[in-house]
Amino acid sequence: MIDHDNLEEFRDPQTYDLVDGGYDEDCPLTEQWARSLGGPLLDLACGTGRMAIRMALQGYQVTGVDIVPEMIARARQKAAEHAVSIEWVVADARTFHLQKQFPFIYMLENAFQFFLTREDQEAMLARVREHVHPEGCFLFETRNPSPRNLLEVRHPEPQKYTTPDGGQLVVTEQQHYDPMTQIQHYTCPYQWLHPGGQHMEKTHRTALRYVFPQEMEALLFYNGFHILFCYGNWQQDPLTATSPSMIYVCQRRV
């Protein structure tokens, strides 16, 4: 389906943190559910530990799972800097087995879109069913397949970031949507401009799968979940045709 490493951008966790730094829009709702359900918590596709560390600092026992070893290595380093203890696991969300269950599992930052086929999605959901407590909940988000998200360039202007050495990272973006596979293909050249005049370039290619609302309802139902809440953004507004996101809180269906 794709001819590139779809996780390439995550092999450089320092650059990932630079681009992703400061994002916290998902924190209030995630923390609300953690307070309601209690720990331990499972952070699925935890990346460099942004939310896992935040939760651990609030006293929760947290397990973070991610498929990319470089992300987990960076997460360990950051957790040590914050003096928190977190169980880090390098594993595929489609195949991991931890031999325990959690009252609350969450998967943030649209990680759901990296599961490009129905088989991938169902394998991940089977692992969530295995690991979520019968009375527990699974919270996740994915982008709403609105015309804006599918057809308009997400970042029409180059995105610029200041690097730790005082240089600049410039990221540009091109996209193409394939309606037959429901996959959005991104091509993103990264340019590093260092203070000493050094120049480095690298292009990341990323494929993200979109799922439509009625399709998601069926996917969750036939994989053993029922939807408790569905929101169109992190402010908990209802999902509409123009909502930026589809945020689900679901539970195992008996």
N, C-alpha and C positions, 0 to 999 in steps of 0.2 A: 504493500500500500504506500509506503514511503521508502525513500532510498538514502536516508540520512539518520544520524543519531539524534533522536527526538529529545534527548536529555542533555544535549551538548551544552546548553547555556548554564546548566547546573554543575558542570565540571569545574567551574571557576567560582567558588562560593564567595570570594571577596568582592568580585564584580557584581554578583547577584545581590549581595547585601547593599552595595552602593546604589544600585538601581531601585531596589525594593525598600530601602531605608525610610523609616518614618511612617510607614503605612500602619494604621491601627483602627481603621473603620469597623473591622469585624470584632473588635475586642468587647464592646459592651454586651452584645447579644451572646457571644460565646461565654463570657464570664457569668452572665445571667443563668444560662443553662447549667454551667458547672456548679454554681451555688445551689440550684434547685435539685440537681441529681447527686452531687457529691462525687468524690474520687473513689478509686483511682481513675485517671483520665488516659485515653489513648489518642495521641496526636498522629494521625495517619497522613503520610506525605509531609512530614514535619519540616523539611528543608533544613535551614541552619538554626532552627529552634526558636524562632521569633515568639510564637505563642506558647510553646512548651516551657520556655524559660520564664515567661511572664506568669504562667500558671504556677510553676514551681515556687516562684518568689512569693506567691500568695498562700503557700503551704500545701498545695496539692501534690500527691504522688503522681508522677507523669511518666508515661512511656512514649517515646518518639520513634516512629518507624519511617524510614525513607530508603528508596532503592539506590540512591547515589552515595557511594562511600565518601566522596569529598564533602558533601553537604553534612553528613553525620560527623565527620572529623571536625569541621568548622563549628558545628553545634556543641560538640564536647568542649572545645576550646572556650566558647562563649559561656557555657554553663560553669566552667571552672572559674572564669573571670568574675562571674556573679555569685560564686560560692554556693551553687545549688546542685543537688544530686538528682539526676534524671537517668532513667534506663534508656539507652540509645540502641536501636536495632537497625542494622542494614538488611533490608528485606524488601521483596516485591509485594506490593499491596494485594496482588492477585493470588499469592501462594503462601503467605506467612502463617505460622502457627505458634502462638505464644502460650498455649495451654492455660489460659485464664480469661476471665470476662471483665468487662468494664461497664460501669453505669453510664458513662458518657464517652462517645467517640466522636471526633470532629475531623473534617478534612477541608482545609481552607484554601484561599487564593486560587480558586478555579482548577485545582488539581484534578478534579473529575474529568476535565476536558482532555487530559492526556491518555485516557482510556479510549482508544480510537475505534474499537469494534464492540458490537454487542457482547461478544464472548469475553472481552476484557472487562467490560462493565459488570457483567454477571459474575465473573470470577472474583472481582473486588467485593461486590455485594455479598457473595457467599462468605468471604472472610470476615466481613463486618458482622453478618448474622452469627457466625461462630464465636465472635469475640464480644458482642454486646450482651449485657445482662438482659434477661427477659423483660424487665421493667425499665431498662435503660433506653437511651436515645442516640441516634446518629444525626449529626448536623453537617451539612455540606452545601457548597455553593457551586454554581456554574453560570456562565454568561447566558443571558436570555437571547435566543436567536431572532432578535428584532432586525428590521431592515438596517437600522443604524449600526448595530454590531456586526452584521454580516457584510454590508456593502460600503460603509464609510470607513476611511482609513482612521485607525484608532489614534495615531499620533501623526497628523499631517506635517508637523514641523519637527525638525531634529530635536531630540531630547538631550540636554547637556547636564553633566554631573562633574563635580570637582573631585578629583582623585586624591588619595591620602598624601601623595607627594606634591600636591599643589597644581597638578596638571588638569587635563580635562578629558572626559570620556564623552563622545558624541555618538548617539544611537539614532539611526534612521530606520524606517520601517516600510515595507511593501507587503501587500496581502492579496491573496486570491482565494475565493470561496468556491469549492466544488459541491454543487447541490446534490449530486448523486451519492456521495459519501458523507455529506454534511460536515466536511472537514475544511477548516480555514487554514491556509498555508501562509506562513509568515517568512519573509526573508529580511533579516536585520543585520546590516553592516555595523560593526562596532569599530570606532576609531579612537585610539588612545593618543593624546597629544601631551607629551611629557615636557617639563620645564626646560630640560637641556636640549630640546629640539628633536628628541627621538619621536618617531612616529610608528605606530603599530596598528594593523587592521586585521579584523577577523569577522567572518560572516556566520551568523547563527541562523539555522533554518528550524522552524518549529511548526508542527501540525497540531491543531486543536479541534476536537470533535464537538459539534453542537447537537443538543438534544432538545426537541420541541416539548412544550408543556404536557400535551396529551400523551406523547411518547414516554415521557418521564413517569407519568402516573402509571402507565402499563408496565414499564420496566420495574418500578419499585413493587407494584402489586404482585406480579408474577415471579418476583424473586424474594417474596416473603416479608414485605414491609407494608405498613400503612402510614400515610402521611398525617402527621399531627398538625403541622403548620407549614404554609408556603408563603414566602415573602418576595417582594420585588426589589428590595434593597435592604441594607443593614439597619435602616431606621424602622423596619417592620411594616412598611407600606404594602398594600396588597399587590400581587403580581398582575401587571397589565401588559398590553401589547408593547408599550414603550419603556417598560422597566429595564434597568441595566442588567439586573441579575435575577436568577432563580435560586432562592435559598430555602432549603428543605430541612425540617426537623421530622424525623420518622422513627418508627418503632417496629420491632419484630411483630409480624402478624402470626397469631396463634393458629 
